[in-house]
């Protein structure tokens, strides 16, 4: 598996406006757009930080994984996303190695990317997302 870079850091929030003001206006970072990811019941807002991004995650439904995270842990760091060269190969390699996955098949994420999550029990408590860029 070839990991190219840290793609983004996911941050669960209860509101998008206050964090966008902090990171955009107060810290001078570039806002890179928003979109709703229906499959995850979340609205995301990306903020560029050098070669990586912060991904603000706002639940769009009370039964979304992010809503459950906020209920249990409150706002804060949610996941680390690593960009891989070939997500299908990476998932197959992890499955063959017996690594516990949330997604055994890659699925569509934000910006048309393919994503798959590794279970936190396999990564010492860290929710790890593998991402393959659409380009």
C-alpha positions in Angstrom: 0.0 0.0 0.0 1.3 3.4 -0.9 0.3 6.3 1.4 0.8 9.6 -0.3 0.0 12.2 2.4 -2.3 13.2 5.2 -5.4 14.2 3.3 -7.4 15.8 6.1 -8.2 15.9 9.8 -11.9 15.5 10.6 -13.4 17.7 13.3 -16.9 17.0 14.6 -18.8 20.2 15.2 -22.3 21.3 16.3 -22.3 24.3 14.0 -20.3 25.3 11.0 -20.4 29.1 11.2 -18.3 29.6 14.4 -15.5 27.2 13.3 -15.5 28.7 9.8 -15.1 32.2 11.2 -12.3 31.0 13.5 -10.3 29.2 10.9 -11.2 31.5 8.0 -11.4 35.0 9.4 -9.3 34.7 12.6 -6.6 32.3 11.4 -6.6 33.4 7.7 -7.0 29.9 6.3 -8.7 29.3 2.9 -12.3 27.9 3.0 -12.5 25.3 0.2 -16.3 24.7 0.0 -19.0 22.7 1.5 -21.1 19.7 0.5 -23.6 17.3 1.9 -22.5 13.6 2.0 -25.9 11.9 2.1 -24.5 8.4 2.7 -22.9 9.6 6.0 -25.7 12.0 6.9 -23.2 14.9 7.3 -22.4 18.3 5.9 -18.7 18.9 5.4 -16.7 22.1 5.1 -13.1 21.9 4.0 -10.4 24.4 5.1 -7.1 24.3 3.4 -4.0 24.1 5.6 -0.9 23.8 3.3 -1.1 20.5 1.5 -3.8 19.1 3.8 -7.2 20.2 5.0 -9.4 20.4 8.1 -12.8 18.8 7.4 -15.5 20.2 9.6 -18.3 17.6 10.1 -21.8 18.6 10.9 -24.5 15.9 11.2 -27.6 16.3 9.1 -29.6 13.7 11.0 -29.8 12.6 14.6 -28.8 9.0 13.7 -25.7 9.9 11.7 -22.3 8.5 12.9 -21.1 12.1 13.6 -24.3 12.9 15.7 -23.6 9.8 17.8 -19.9 10.9 18.2 -21.0 14.4 19.3 -23.5 12.9 21.8 -20.9 10.6 23.3 -17.7 12.7 23.1 -18.6 16.3 22.2 -17.0 18.4 19.6 -13.4 17.7 18.6 -11.1 15.5 16.7 -13.0 12.8 14.9 -10.7 11.1 12.4 -7.5 11.2 10.4 -7.6 10.7 6.6 -4.7 9.3 4.7 -4.6 9.5 0.9 -3.6 6.3 -0.8 -2.7 5.6 -4.4 -5.1 2.6 -4.9 -7.8 2.3 -2.3 -9.2 -1.1 -3.6 -5.7 -2.6 -3.3 -5.2 -1.0 0.1 -8.5 -2.5 1.4 -7.7 -5.9 -0.1 -4.2 -5.8 1.6 -5.7 -4.9 5.0 -8.4 -7.6 4.7 -5.8 -10.2 3.9 -3.8 -9.1 6.9 -6.8 -9.5 9.2 -7.1 -5.8 10.0 -10.6 -4.9 11.2 -12.4 -2.6 8.7 -15.6 -0.6 8.9 -15.8 -0.6 5.1 -14.7 -3.7 3.4 -15.6 -2.1 0.1 -14.6 1.4 -0.8 -17.5 3.9 -1.1 -18.0 7.4 -2.3 -17.1 10.3 0.0 -16.8 14.0 -0.2 -15.6 15.6 -3.5 -16.2 12.3 -5.4 -13.3 10.6 -3.6 -13.4 6.9 -2.7 -13.1 6.2 1.0 -12.9 3.3 3.4 -12.6 3.5 7.2 -10.5 1.2 9.4 -12.1 0.4 12.8 -10.7 2.3 15.8 -10.1 -1.0 17.6 -7.6 -1.9 15.0 -5.8 1.5 15.1 -5.4 1.9 18.9 -8.5 4.1 19.3 -8.1 6.3 16.1 -10.7 6.4 13.5 -8.6 6.1 10.3 -10.0 7.0 6.9 -8.3 5.9 3.7 -9.0 8.2 0.7 -8.4 7.9 -3.0 -8.7 11.2 -4.8 -10.9 11.2 -7.9 -8.1 12.7 -10.1 
